Amino acid sequence: MTLAGNLATPGVGQGSLPVPAARERPIRPVPGPIRFARYAYGPNRLGYCGPEEVQELFEQATGGAEDAALRALARQFEGAYPYLELIARSNDIADPLDGRVVEAYWLGNRLLDRVGPGRLGPSLERRFKPRLRGDGWHWLATKPEAGAVPVHAFHVLDVFPRLGLMRTGATDRALEVMDSCRIRWGRVLERDGDWLVVSAVPLEMVEAKIRLAAPRVERIRGWIDGAGFVDDVEPGDVVSIHWDWACERLDRAMLAALRSWTDRELEIANLTM
């Protein structure tokens, strides 16, 4: 399935015209800790991971500064933060919340190439082997040699099915939860108050394998009372989505990276699906 095919934009209603791609505009960089918070907020507000200070995290992600309080909140994400530390350590980067590290974990970039099986394997063993039994650990232990890297898609597609959500341990509705938990992409069709109508690319199960399906129209949360992370979004833009929340606007390079690393981790997950 081609990238263009995955971003084909069906109309919102019968007979609606497709929304054209928006004019490519520069992405305004934000500090790594704030960018991390924007991706982490979606599951945090649902109670799946991270600290109890949900409102504080939202305020930091929308209008806060790169300060000690935000860094303290980030360290409480027991699923994500150890991966950030591993990526940073493998690339001789002192700060796990360096913007390059944050992007590597959520979307994927070349920093992941420096995290080989000799680094990822022992990290997974320390973190997850005590919580898994029998085949659960056996299958997960094969992933680093198969090419897995500590990108969020790996955790969603390979760790979650065996371990469950970090806080609740729930594994029911596995495909639905994996689809919501992974970082998805969607083309904006329109704004509807504090919501965005998007054409997003879901997962589907076909012959016991997971793959990307045809796009579908969804409503996702963009703002709460006008406060959010994608204030400059326009119809035709592509946004990243975590659970039901729009995290940031993606340029072509960011979208290509997210799609590429997602494809890679889907292939690795399907080896033992």
N, C-alpha and C positions, 0 to 999 in steps of 0.2 A: 504494500500500500504506500503510495507516494505521499510526501509531505503536502503537496498541493491538494491531493485528495483528502487528506485528513483535515485540511482547513477549508474545504468547500463549505460555503455558507448557505444553508437552507433558509428560506424566508421564515419570519415569525408566524405568518398566517398564510392561508391558501392564496396563491397568486402574488405573494409579496416578492419584490425584487431583491436579489442578493445584495448585501452591503459590500461595497468595494473595499479593498485593503486601504487602510489609512496611509497618508503620506508619512514616510519614515522620518521620525523626529528624534533628536538626541534624547537619551535617557539621563535624567538628572541623577548623578551618583548620590547615595546616602551612606553614612558610616556603617561599617559592618555590623555593629551591635543592633542598630535600628533595623537594618535589613533582615537580620536574623529574627528579630521580634515580629516583623510583619509576616514572615512565613510561619512562625511558631504560634501566633495568636489563634489561628483557626482551631486547632485541636485543643489548645489551652482553654478557650472559652467553653468548650464542650466537656471539659473535665478529664480529658484523656491523658494529658502529660503536663509537666511543668508545675510552677508554683501556684499557690492559691490566690495570689494577687492579680487576678485577671484584669481588673480595671486599670491597675497601675501599668501593667504590660501594654495595654491598649493606648494609654496616654503617652507612654514612652515611644511607642511605635508611630504615633501620629504627630506628636508635637514635642517630644522630649529631646534630650541631648545625649551624646555619648558619655554617660557618667557611670560612677561606681554602682549606683542602684540598678541600672539596666543590666550591667554585667553580672551582678549578683542574681538577678532573675534568670538570666540566660543559663547560668551554671546549674540551675535546678531542673533543667530539661534532661532527665536521666536517659532518654533515648538518644537525643541528638548530640548533646555536648561532648560525650566521649568520642564520637566520630570526628567532631571538629578538632579536638585535641590530637587525634591520630593523624589527620590530614596535615595539621600545622607542624607537628613533630617530624613527619616524614619529609617535609619540604623545608625544614630549618626556619620556620616562621615562628616567632616568639608568641604571637597573639592568636589564640584559637578563634577570636572574633574578627580577625583581619578580613577585610572585604573579599579578598580572593578566596579565603578558606570558606567563608559563608556561601559564596556562589558555588564553589566546588561541591559542597554538601547538598544544597537544595536543587541546583540546576545541573551541575556537572561542568568541570573544566579540566585543563591539562594537569593540575595539581594531583589529580587522582592517579595519574600514571606513576607517581612516585610511591604509591602505597601498594607494594607488592604483596604476594601471599605470605611472605615471611613476617610482614608487619600486621596485616589484617587477621591472619589466622590466630596468632596468640591473643590478639585483642578480643576476638569473638569467643575464644575458649574461656578467657577470664570472666567475661561478662555473662555468657549465656549457657555454657556447659552445665553449671550447677543447677540451672532451671529447666533443663531439658533431659528427657530420658530416652533410651533406646534409639530408634531410628531418627527421632527428632534431631539429636545432636549429630548423628552420623551424616545425615543429608546436609545439614548446615556446614559441617566441617569440610565438605568437598567443594564449597563455593569459591574460596580464594584461589585454589588451583585452577578452577574453571574460568577464572577471569573476573570475579566479582571485586568491586571496589566500594569504599564507604560513601557512596552517594545515597541520598534518601530513597531513591527507587529500589536499591538493594534491600534496605531495611523493610520497606513495605512489601516487596514481592517475595522475599526469602525468609526474613526473620519473623515478620508478623504471622504468617500462616502456622508457624510452629510455636511461637511464644505468645502471640496475642498482643493486644494493646498494652503499652507499658504500665499503665496504672491499673487497669481493670482486668487484664489478662483475657478479655473476651475474644473468642475466635469465631463466633457465630456470624452468619452472613458474610463469609470471608471475602468473596469477590466484590460485593458491594462496598465493604469497608476498605479493601485495598484500593478500589477505584477512587473513593473519597479521600483516602489518606495520602495517596501519591500526589506529587505535584503535576497537575494537569495544565492544559492550555486551552484557551477558547477565544474565538474572535467575537468582539463586541458588536452586537446588533443594535441595541438601543439602551438608554438609561430609563429606568422606571422608578422614580423616587430615589430611595436609598439602595435600589437593586440594579443589577445589570442583567440584561438578556443577552446570552452568549451562545455561540455555536461551539460546543465543546466535544472533545474526542474521548469517549469512554472506553473501558475494557469490556471484553466479552470472552466467554469460554466456548471454544469450538474443539470438539474431539479431544477433550481433556487438556487442552493447551490454552493459555491466555494470550490474547492478542488485542491490538487496537482495533476498535470498531469504526463504523461510519459516524460522522458527527451527528449530534443531536442538540436541540435547543434546550437550554436550561436557564433558570433564574438563579443568580448567585448574589451574595451580599457584597456591596461595594462600600457602604458607609453606615454609620449609626448616627442619626441626627446630623447628617452632613459631614461627619468626621470619618476619614478613611485613609487608604494608602494609594489610591489611584486617581487623584484629583484631576490630572491632565488627560484622562482617557477620553477617546472619541470613538464613534462608530467606525468599525474597520480595524481598530487596534487589536492586538492580541495581548491578553493578560494571562498571568499564571494564577492558578487556583489551588488552594489547599482546603480540603473539606468544602464548605460552601462559601469561602471567602476569597475575594480578589486580592492578591498579594502585591503585584507590581505589573507595570506595562513591560512587555518584552520587545526588544528589537530583533532583527532577523538573526543575528549571531547568537543571542541568548536562546531564541526559540529553537534554532538548529541544534544547539548543544543539548537542550532539554530533551528534544526528540531523539537525538542520537544516543544519549546515555540511557534513556528509557528503553529504547529498542534493545540495547546491549543487555540490560538487566532482565528484560523479558525473556530473551534467549537463554540466559543462564538459569532463570527460575524454571523455565519449561523443561530443563534437563531432568528435574526431579519432581515435576508436577504430578 
